[in-house]
Amino acid sequence: MKIQSSVLIHLGFGKYVRSDQVTSVIPIEEGRGPGRRTYIYLQGQADPIVASRAEDSIVRDLVQEPREITQSRQQQEIMQDLLLDLTNINSTVRRIVRDEGGLDLERLERRIREVLEESAVLVARELN
């Protein structure tokens, strides 16, 4: 699990903290109730913040991937599916589509491959 950097995490009752400043999430055992579910310790602060949300919900928000990353993965999967479908089109149909429709499927395939390769290189850099 990786904590997402600089994402605001909702603690309940209008309280938010930056995800990368949370050092620990501890369930309240004594005195737990409405508005008192979890202690949130933050970097540089001795006293915890009392959150009204349960610890598992807060932790899930801390490690959840941002929507942009999820959308990017979905877009890559769509492009891979499209590339697979394009490679299955025979040369006669390709020629008709190019000559009659003005769509160059070979050029489209090349561009999709380039984008997918660039994306793979960026992911590899981020992992290192």
Backbone bond lengths (Angstrom), bond angles and torsions (degrees), N, CA, C in turn:
res aa  C-N    CA-C-N  psi(-1)  N-CA   C-N-CA  omega(-1)  CA-C   N-CA-C  phi
1 M - - - 1.446 - - 1.518 109.56 -
2 K 1.296 115.73 143.00 1.455 121.13 179.53 1.519 108.50 -127.81
3 I 1.326 115.84 128.77 1.457 120.14 176.77 1.527 108.10 -71.87
4 Q 1.302 116.24 130.88 1.454 121.06 178.94 1.518 110.03 -73.66
5 S 1.288 117.06 135.72 1.459 122.79 -176.41 1.525 111.87 -79.47
6 S 1.310 115.84 132.70 1.473 123.91 171.90 1.524 114.49 56.58
7 V 1.317 117.24 36.31 1.451 121.85 174.83 1.521 106.59 -102.47
8 L 1.334 116.97 135.57 1.452 119.61 177.65 1.526 109.81 -79.71
9 I 1.321 115.10 130.50 1.458 122.01 -179.66 1.521 108.81 -109.23
10 H 1.308 116.64 127.54 1.465 122.25 -179.25 1.520 109.73 -80.20
11 L 1.331 116.15 126.37 1.466 121.35 179.77 1.521 112.05 -102.27
12 G 1.326 116.45 -7.08 1.458 121.15 -177.65 1.515 111.05 102.86
13 F 1.324 115.59 156.01 1.471 122.83 179.49 1.533 112.79 49.69
14 G 1.317 116.88 41.06 1.463 121.33 175.03 1.510 115.53 76.93
15 K 1.319 118.75 10.72 1.467 121.66 178.68 1.528 109.26 -96.98
16 Y 1.340 115.00 135.33 1.461 122.12 177.73 1.522 108.65 -136.36
17 V 1.319 116.71 147.88 1.464 121.89 173.74 1.523 108.46 -135.84
18 R 1.338 115.31 156.36 1.461 119.50 174.64 1.518 109.28 -75.71
19 S 1.300 116.02 133.36 1.469 121.52 -174.97 1.519 112.95 -59.31
20 D 1.319 117.70 -37.68 1.461 119.90 -176.27 1.525 113.33 -78.22
21 Q 1.339 118.22 -1.10 1.457 120.93 176.97 1.524 112.51 -103.05
22 V 1.325 117.28 -5.03 1.459 120.96 179.11 1.528 108.33 -78.00
23 T 1.340 115.85 125.66 1.469 120.06 179.02 1.521 112.27 -103.35
24 S 1.333 117.40 -27.77 1.465 119.17 175.47 1.520 111.15 -158.49
25 V 1.315 114.35 153.54 1.457 123.45 179.17 1.526 106.13 -128.01
26 I 1.330 116.22 114.92 1.467 120.47 -174.25 1.527 109.66 -126.15
27 P 1.341 117.30 125.53 1.470 119.41 178.64 1.540 110.26 -66.33
28 I 1.304 116.18 141.32 1.466 121.30 174.75 1.517 107.49 -79.51
29 E 1.318 116.34 126.29 1.467 119.92 -179.59 1.521 111.26 -100.34
30 E 1.327 117.78 -46.64 1.468 121.25 178.67 1.518 108.92 -98.04
31 G 1.306 116.20 131.28 1.462 120.18 179.74 1.521 113.04 79.85
32 R 1.312 116.83 14.97 1.468 121.49 178.90 1.522 109.46 -70.81
33 G 1.314 116.01 139.88 1.449 120.56 178.18 1.510 110.15 177.40
34 P 1.322 117.31 -165.87 1.461 120.51 179.22 1.530 110.82 -55.42
35 G 1.326 115.42 125.69 1.462 120.80 -179.77 1.516 113.69 82.46
36 R 1.330 118.88 -3.83 1.470 123.00 -178.94 1.529 109.38 -138.24
37 R 1.308 115.79 83.89 1.463 119.58 -177.77 1.531 113.23 -114.69
38 T 1.353 116.30 -36.59 1.466 119.65 -169.94 1.524 110.95 -145.59
39 Y 1.344 115.46 141.48 1.468 121.47 170.10 1.527 107.77 -92.33
40 I 1.314 115.52 131.71 1.460 121.84 177.30 1.527 107.42 -116.66
41 Y 1.331 116.21 116.49 1.462 121.01 176.95 1.520 108.51 -96.32
42 L 1.331 114.42 135.42 1.462 120.76 -178.20 1.523 110.31 -115.04
43 Q 1.297 115.24 149.23 1.452 122.87 177.57 1.528 109.46 -56.05
44 G 1.326 116.47 127.73 1.464 121.00 176.74 1.515 114.82 84.80
45 Q 1.319 118.56 1.35 1.469 121.40 179.15 1.526 109.08 -122.36
46 A 1.337 115.97 132.10 1.462 120.96 -178.55 1.522 111.77 -77.93
47 D 1.318 117.02 -37.67 1.461 120.89 -176.44 1.528 110.91 -95.72
48 P 1.332 115.49 141.11 1.470 118.54 -179.18 1.522 111.62 -79.17
49 I 1.317 113.60 161.23 1.461 122.00 170.30 1.525 106.01 -92.95
50 V 1.318 116.97 139.99 1.462 120.66 176.81 1.531 107.96 -92.60
51 A 1.322 115.02 122.02 1.463 120.85 -179.68 1.525 109.71 -103.80
52 S 1.318 115.28 148.33 1.464 119.39 178.83 1.523 112.19 -91.41
53 R 1.318 117.28 -6.54 1.463 120.80 178.19 1.520 110.47 -94.40
54 A 1.324 116.15 153.76 1.461 121.89 178.85 1.525 110.80 -69.38
55 E 1.322 115.72 150.90 1.466 121.68 -175.52 1.520 112.67 -60.34
56 D 1.334 118.57 -37.48 1.460 119.52 -178.50 1.530 111.75 -66.94
57 S 1.314 117.33 -34.38 1.472 120.76 176.99 1.518 111.05 -67.44
58 I 1.322 115.82 -41.32 1.467 120.19 -179.74 1.522 110.22 -66.83
59 V 1.319 117.09 -44.97 1.470 120.83 179.15 1.522 110.39 -61.67
60 R 1.319 117.31 -41.24 1.472 120.66 178.47 1.531 110.30 -59.61
61 D 1.337 117.08 -41.38 1.462 120.39 177.92 1.528 111.67 -68.05
62 L 1.334 116.90 -34.24 1.460 120.46 -179.46 1.517 112.81 -64.43
63 V 1.314 117.10 -36.80 1.467 120.03 -174.10 1.526 113.54 -104.94
64 Q 1.314 117.40 1.43 1.465 120.89 -179.40 1.525 110.23 -70.30
65 E 1.307 115.15 141.06 1.453 119.83 177.64 1.522 110.26 -71.17
66 P 1.323 116.49 139.89 1.464 118.69 175.22 1.528 111.08 -60.46
67 R 1.295 116.10 151.55 1.465 122.18 -178.04 1.526 111.75 -56.46
68 E 1.332 117.55 -35.01 1.475 120.48 -178.12 1.529 110.77 -62.31
69 I 1.329 116.59 -39.26 1.464 119.86 179.95 1.516 110.04 -68.60
70 T 1.315 116.89 -43.61 1.460 121.25 178.79 1.525 110.31 -60.63
71 Q 1.328 117.03 -45.13 1.466 120.88 179.05 1.519 111.15 -63.99
72 S 1.324 116.81 -39.46 1.459 120.52 179.35 1.523 111.07 -62.40
73 R 1.323 116.98 -42.37 1.466 120.44 177.71 1.521 110.94 -63.15
74 Q 1.327 116.60 -42.18 1.464 120.08 179.07 1.526 110.57 -62.84
75 Q 1.322 116.86 -40.98 1.462 120.58 179.31 1.519 111.03 -64.90
76 Q 1.332 117.33 -38.96 1.464 120.43 177.53 1.524 111.03 -64.19
77 E 1.324 116.83 -40.67 1.460 120.11 178.40 1.526 110.96 -63.28
78 I 1.314 116.89 -40.39 1.463 120.73 178.09 1.526 110.03 -63.40
79 M 1.330 116.67 -42.89 1.468 119.70 179.54 1.525 111.02 -65.03
80 Q 1.328 117.92 -38.36 1.469 120.56 177.27 1.523 110.69 -64.55
81 D 1.334 117.05 -41.00 1.464 120.52 176.93 1.525 110.76 -63.03
82 L 1.312 116.47 -44.00 1.465 121.02 179.11 1.525 110.74 -62.22
83 L 1.320 116.30 -43.17 1.461 120.25 179.10 1.522 110.99 -61.48
84 L 1.318 116.61 -42.55 1.467 120.29 177.88 1.529 110.87 -61.08
85 D 1.331 116.79 -44.28 1.469 120.42 178.67 1.525 111.42 -64.47
86 L 1.327 117.28 -39.89 1.462 120.60 -179.83 1.525 111.67 -64.29
87 T 1.324 117.00 -37.87 1.468 119.19 -178.97 1.523 111.96 -67.82
88 N 1.323 117.22 -18.07 1.472 120.60 -179.92 1.531 113.08 -89.38
89 I 1.321 117.95 -0.41 1.472 120.67 179.53 1.524 108.72 -83.70
90 N 1.328 116.15 127.10 1.465 119.23 -176.49 1.529 111.94 -74.60
91 S 1.320 114.94 165.37 1.470 121.30 -172.65 1.531 112.97 -64.55
92 T 1.310 118.08 -32.86 1.467 120.49 179.31 1.521 110.57 -65.72
93 V 1.310 116.51 -47.19 1.463 120.56 178.88 1.529 109.79 -64.22
94 R 1.335 117.34 -39.54 1.474 121.00 178.17 1.538 110.69 -59.14
95 R 1.327 115.04 -44.11 1.471 119.84 -178.74 1.535 110.15 -64.79
96 I 1.331 117.69 -41.73 1.468 121.35 179.39 1.529 110.11 -64.80
97 V 1.332 116.60 -44.81 1.470 120.53 -179.83 1.525 110.45 -62.14
98 R 1.335 116.70 -40.19 1.462 120.18 179.55 1.527 111.19 -69.28
99 D 1.339 117.05 -48.23 1.463 120.64 -174.38 1.522 112.61 -73.86
100 E 1.328 116.82 -41.79 1.465 120.23 -175.91 1.526 113.15 -90.70
101 G 1.339 116.28 -33.14 1.474 119.62 -175.70 1.506 114.44 -104.92
102 G 1.340 116.93 -12.85 1.454 120.12 179.60 1.528 114.14 74.71
103 L 1.319 116.26 19.75 1.466 119.93 -178.82 1.525 109.18 -110.68
104 D 1.309 115.78 117.01 1.465 122.01 -179.43 1.535 108.96 -90.24
105 L 1.325 116.36 99.15 1.458 121.22 -176.52 1.528 112.42 -67.89
106 E 1.341 118.06 -31.35 1.465 120.50 177.38 1.528 110.45 -64.47
107 R 1.320 116.30 -42.91 1.468 120.88 179.08 1.527 110.25 -64.62
108 L 1.313 116.49 -41.17 1.463 121.47 178.49 1.536 110.40 -63.28
109 E 1.321 117.01 -43.75 1.473 121.01 176.95 1.524 111.18 -59.81
110 R 1.336 117.06 -46.29 1.468 120.86 179.84 1.526 111.06 -58.91
111 R 1.318 115.29 -44.82 1.474 119.69 -178.19 1.537 111.22 -65.23
112 I 1.302 117.53 -40.66 1.467 120.48 178.40 1.533 109.82 -64.31
113 R 1.339 116.99 -43.06 1.472 120.21 177.45 1.525 110.96 -59.94
114 E 1.323 117.27 -43.70 1.475 121.24 179.43 1.530 110.97 -60.09
115 V 1.316 116.29 -46.24 1.464 120.49 -178.79 1.520 110.71 -63.85
116 L 1.322 117.62 -43.77 1.460 121.06 179.15 1.527 111.60 -64.69
117 E 1.333 116.87 -38.56 1.467 120.15 178.21 1.527 110.93 -67.66
118 E 1.332 117.69 -42.63 1.467 121.18 177.11 1.519 110.61 -60.16
119 S 1.312 116.09 -41.30 1.458 121.51 179.66 1.525 110.74 -64.27
120 A 1.315 116.96 -41.84 1.473 121.03 178.96 1.520 111.08 -63.24
121 V 1.328 117.35 -38.63 1.459 121.24 178.23 1.531 110.33 -65.00
122 L 1.333 117.64 -42.40 1.457 120.85 179.50 1.525 111.55 -64.68
123 V 1.316 117.44 -40.86 1.468 121.39 178.11 1.525 110.09 -63.73
124 A 1.332 116.77 -42.49 1.461 120.64 179.16 1.527 111.46 -61.76
125 R 1.324 117.17 -39.10 1.474 121.11 177.43 1.517 111.49 -64.58
126 E 1.330 116.87 -40.95 1.455 120.81 -179.31 1.516 111.56 -66.89
127 L 1.317 117.64 -33.09 1.460 121.20 179.82 1.518 112.42 -72.94
128 N 1.309 117.14 -23.61 1.487 120.84 -179.45 1.484 112.06 -90.79
